[in-house]
Amino acid sequence: MTEQEYNTAVKTLSHRLFGYVFKSLRDREDANDIVQDSFMKLWENKEKVELPKAKSWLFTTAHNGLINFVKKSGR
């Protein structure tokens, strides 16, 4: 994945990813943190992730981050 493809993924998927996480948490700050962490992990793994698979990779990463957050916070 190139830098331009990454930027495209951020622009097209960030609102949907935020909506998915926010729907579960009902907290904007925590949802933003999980979404930002997911995009950071995507950037770190950009050589491994192809653009057509970026959406599913991001949602899986955000979902796992959401589960970990809920376990840590004891909700």
Salt bridges, closest charged atoms under 4 A:
ASP30 OD2 - ARG75 NH2 3.26
ASP37 OD2 - LYS41 NZ 3.33
GLU47 OE2 - LYS46 NZ 3.87
